[in-house]
Amino acid sequence: MSKEKKPGWKDLPRGGLILDAGNAHEYQTGGWRIKRPEWIEENCIHCLFCWVYCPDSSIETQEGKMTGINYEHCKGCGICAEVCPAKKTAIEMESEGRKEDSDE
């Protein structure tokens, strides 16, 4: 029986595991959420701060305007709601179970 030395923490590259930038669209993290951002379209000034700061590429846009949120990728971090500069916020965080997600 051969005893191979397993890699330890000292064998990791500095900075840990390196991932390619811009890969959020490859992972569906929506199941992690306990809160979800709800977009209030009439309050939106289409500044796209939410799109710039979203770490999950969840903000959907078309022709320079926000069009919605992709909940398959949104993990509910709330950054989009925090950075919204509109006088009446255009994104509010709500408990995941609050909105009717089904047609029951």
ChimeraX commands (.cxc) that place a marker at each C-alpha (Angstrom):
marker #1 position 0.00,0.00,0.00 radius 0.5
marker #1 position 1.53,3.27,-1.16 radius 0.5
marker #1 position 1.06,6.39,0.93 radius 0.5
marker #1 position 0.81,9.39,-1.35 radius 0.5
marker #1 position 1.20,12.79,0.22 radius 0.5
marker #1 position -2.05,14.72,-0.13 radius 0.5
marker #1 position -1.76,18.42,-0.93 radius 0.5
marker #1 position -2.15,20.68,2.07 radius 0.5
marker #1 position -3.03,24.31,2.56 radius 0.5
marker #1 position 0.54,25.35,1.86 radius 0.5
marker #1 position 0.22,23.90,-1.64 radius 0.5
marker #1 position -2.61,26.28,-2.60 radius 0.5
marker #1 position -1.70,29.27,-4.76 radius 0.5
marker #1 position -1.56,32.60,-2.96 radius 0.5
marker #1 position -5.06,34.06,-2.88 radius 0.5
marker #1 position -6.67,30.61,-2.85 radius 0.5
marker #1 position -8.56,29.10,-5.74 radius 0.5
marker #1 position -8.58,31.33,-8.80 radius 0.5
marker #1 position -11.78,31.58,-10.83 radius 0.5
marker #1 position -12.22,33.27,-14.15 radius 0.5
marker #1 position -13.91,36.65,-13.93 radius 0.5
marker #1 position -17.41,36.97,-15.34 radius 0.5
marker #1 position -18.51,33.39,-14.71 radius 0.5
marker #1 position -21.62,34.11,-12.58 radius 0.5
marker #1 position -23.93,33.25,-15.49 radius 0.5
marker #1 position -22.69,29.64,-15.28 radius 0.5
marker #1 position -24.06,29.10,-11.76 radius 0.5
marker #1 position -27.69,29.03,-10.67 radius 0.5
marker #1 position -27.56,30.28,-7.10 radius 0.5
marker #1 position -31.19,31.31,-6.72 radius 0.5
marker #1 position -31.88,28.49,-4.28 radius 0.5
marker #1 position -29.60,30.13,-1.70 radius 0.5
marker #1 position -31.95,33.07,-1.13 radius 0.5
marker #1 position -33.94,33.87,1.99 radius 0.5
marker #1 position -34.74,37.36,0.70 radius 0.5
marker #1 position -35.35,38.46,-2.86 radius 0.5
marker #1 position -35.11,41.83,-4.54 radius 0.5
marker #1 position -38.40,43.12,-5.87 radius 0.5
marker #1 position -38.12,45.67,-8.66 radius 0.5
marker #1 position -40.56,48.60,-8.51 radius 0.5
marker #1 position -40.53,49.70,-12.14 radius 0.5
marker #1 position -42.30,53.04,-11.64 radius 0.5
marker #1 position -39.56,54.15,-9.19 radius 0.5
marker #1 position -36.66,53.08,-11.42 radius 0.5
marker #1 position -34.52,55.85,-12.93 radius 0.5
marker #1 position -32.54,53.32,-15.04 radius 0.5
marker #1 position -29.16,54.41,-13.67 radius 0.5
marker #1 position -28.05,50.76,-13.86 radius 0.5
marker #1 position -26.11,50.94,-10.57 radius 0.5
marker #1 position -27.81,47.64,-9.68 radius 0.5
marker #1 position -26.47,46.08,-12.88 radius 0.5
marker #1 position -22.93,47.37,-12.26 radius 0.5
marker #1 position -22.76,46.15,-8.65 radius 0.5
marker #1 position -24.65,42.83,-8.94 radius 0.5
marker #1 position -22.09,40.04,-8.32 radius 0.5
marker #1 position -24.34,37.44,-9.94 radius 0.5
marker #1 position -25.26,39.03,-13.29 radius 0.5
marker #1 position -28.90,38.89,-12.18 radius 0.5
marker #1 position -30.03,42.30,-13.39 radius 0.5
marker #1 position -31.59,42.08,-16.84 radius 0.5
marker #1 position -31.29,45.04,-19.17 radius 0.5
marker #1 position -32.25,45.97,-22.68 radius 0.5
marker #1 position -31.29,49.11,-24.60 radius 0.5
marker #1 position -29.75,50.74,-21.53 radius 0.5
marker #1 position -32.71,50.18,-19.22 radius 0.5
marker #1 position -33.42,47.68,-16.48 radius 0.5
marker #1 position -36.06,45.15,-17.47 radius 0.5
marker #1 position -36.11,42.79,-14.50 radius 0.5
marker #1 position -34.23,40.37,-12.27 radius 0.5
marker #1 position -33.12,36.85,-13.15 radius 0.5
marker #1 position -34.02,34.90,-10.00 radius 0.5
marker #1 position -32.21,31.74,-11.14 radius 0.5
marker #1 position -28.91,33.53,-10.53 radius 0.5
marker #1 position -29.85,35.99,-7.75 radius 0.5
marker #1 position -28.74,34.78,-4.33 radius 0.5
marker #1 position -30.45,37.63,-2.47 radius 0.5
marker #1 position -27.38,39.54,-1.27 radius 0.5
marker #1 position -29.24,42.87,-1.39 radius 0.5
marker #1 position -26.43,44.89,-2.98 radius 0.5
marker #1 position -28.79,46.06,-5.73 radius 0.5
marker #1 position -31.21,47.51,-3.17 radius 0.5
marker #1 position -28.39,49.15,-1.22 radius 0.5
marker #1 position -26.90,50.97,-4.22 radius 0.5
marker #1 position -30.20,52.20,-5.68 radius 0.5
marker #1 position -30.04,56.04,-5.67 radius 0.5
marker #1 position -33.67,56.68,-6.60 radius 0.5
marker #1 position -35.57,58.93,-4.16 radius 0.5
marker #1 position -38.17,56.19,-3.81 radius 0.5
marker #1 position -36.09,53.03,-4.02 radius 0.5
marker #1 position -36.70,50.92,-7.09 radius 0.5
marker #1 position -35.55,47.69,-5.43 radius 0.5
marker #1 position -36.79,46.42,-2.08 radius 0.5
marker #1 position -35.71,43.24,-0.35 radius 0.5
marker #1 position -38.61,41.00,0.68 radius 0.5
marker #1 position -38.80,37.62,2.35 radius 0.5
marker #1 position -38.56,34.87,-0.23 radius 0.5
marker #1 position -41.98,33.42,0.58 radius 0.5
marker #1 position -43.84,36.76,0.54 radius 0.5
marker #1 position -44.48,37.04,-3.20 radius 0.5
marker #1 position -46.78,34.57,-4.88 radius 0.5
marker #1 position -44.41,32.54,-7.04 radius 0.5
marker #1 position -47.05,30.08,-8.15 radius 0.5
marker #1 position -50.60,30.13,-9.49 radius 0.5
marker #1 position -52.17,28.16,-6.63 radius 0.5
marker link #1:1,2 radius 0.2
marker link #1:2,3 radius 0.2
marker link #1:3,4 radius 0.2
marker link #1:4,5 radius 0.2
marker link #1:5,6 radius 0.2
marker link #1:6,7 radius 0.2
marker link #1:7,8 radius 0.2
marker link #1:8,9 radius 0.2
marker link #1:9,10 radius 0.2
marker link #1:10,11 radius 0.2
marker link #1:11,12 radius 0.2
marker link #1:12,13 radius 0.2
marker link #1:13,14 radius 0.2
marker link #1:14,15 radius 0.2
marker link #1:15,16 radius 0.2
marker link #1:16,17 radius 0.2
marker link #1:17,18 radius 0.2
marker link #1:18,19 radius 0.2
marker link #1:19,20 radius 0.2
marker link #1:20,21 radius 0.2
marker link #1:21,22 radius 0.2
marker link #1:22,23 radius 0.2
marker link #1:23,24 radius 0.2
marker link #1:24,25 radius 0.2
marker link #1:25,26 radius 0.2
marker link #1:26,27 radius 0.2
marker link #1:27,28 radius 0.2
marker link #1:28,29 radius 0.2
marker link #1:29,30 radius 0.2
marker link #1:30,31 radius 0.2
marker link #1:31,32 radius 0.2
marker link #1:32,33 radius 0.2
marker link #1:33,34 radius 0.2
marker link #1:34,35 radius 0.2
marker link #1:35,36 radius 0.2
marker link #1:36,37 radius 0.2
marker link #1:37,38 radius 0.2
marker link #1:38,39 radius 0.2
marker link #1:39,40 radius 0.2
marker link #1:40,41 radius 0.2
marker link #1:41,42 radius 0.2
marker link #1:42,43 radius 0.2
marker link #1:43,44 radius 0.2
marker link #1:44,45 radius 0.2
marker link #1:45,46 radius 0.2
marker link #1:46,47 radius 0.2
marker link #1:47,48 radius 0.2
marker link #1:48,49 radius 0.2
marker link #1:49,50 radius 0.2
marker link #1:50,51 radius 0.2
marker link #1:51,52 radius 0.2
marker link #1:52,53 radius 0.2
marker link #1:53,54 radius 0.2
marker link #1:54,55 radius 0.2
marker link #1:55,56 radius 0.2
marker link #1:56,57 radius 0.2
marker link #1:57,58 radius 0.2
marker link #1:58,59 radius 0.2
marker link #1:59,60 radius 0.2
marker link #1:60,61 radius 0.2
marker link #1:61,62 radius 0.2
marker link #1:62,63 radius 0.2
marker link #1:63,64 radius 0.2
marker link #1:64,65 radius 0.2
marker link #1:65,66 radius 0.2
marker link #1:66,67 radius 0.2
marker link #1:67,68 radius 0.2
marker link #1:68,69 radius 0.2
marker link #1:69,70 radius 0.2
marker link #1:70,71 radius 0.2
marker link #1:71,72 radius 0.2
marker link #1:72,73 radius 0.2
marker link #1:73,74 radius 0.2
marker link #1:74,75 radius 0.2
marker link #1:75,76 radius 0.2
marker link #1:76,77 radius 0.2
marker link #1:77,78 radius 0.2
marker link #1:78,79 radius 0.2
marker link #1:79,80 radius 0.2
marker link #1:80,81 radius 0.2
marker link #1:81,82 radius 0.2
marker link #1:82,83 radius 0.2
marker link #1:83,84 radius 0.2
marker link #1:84,85 radius 0.2
marker link #1:85,86 radius 0.2
marker link #1:86,87 radius 0.2
marker link #1:87,88 radius 0.2
marker link #1:88,89 radius 0.2
marker link #1:89,90 radius 0.2
marker link #1:90,91 radius 0.2
marker link #1:91,92 radius 0.2
marker link #1:92,93 radius 0.2
marker link #1:93,94 radius 0.2
marker link #1:94,95 radius 0.2
marker link #1:95,96 radius 0.2
marker link #1:96,97 radius 0.2
marker link #1:97,98 radius 0.2
marker link #1:98,99 radius 0.2
marker link #1:99,100 radius 0.2
marker link #1:100,101 radius 0.2
marker link #1:101,102 radius 0.2
marker link #1:102,103 radius 0.2
marker link #1:103,104 radius 0.2
view
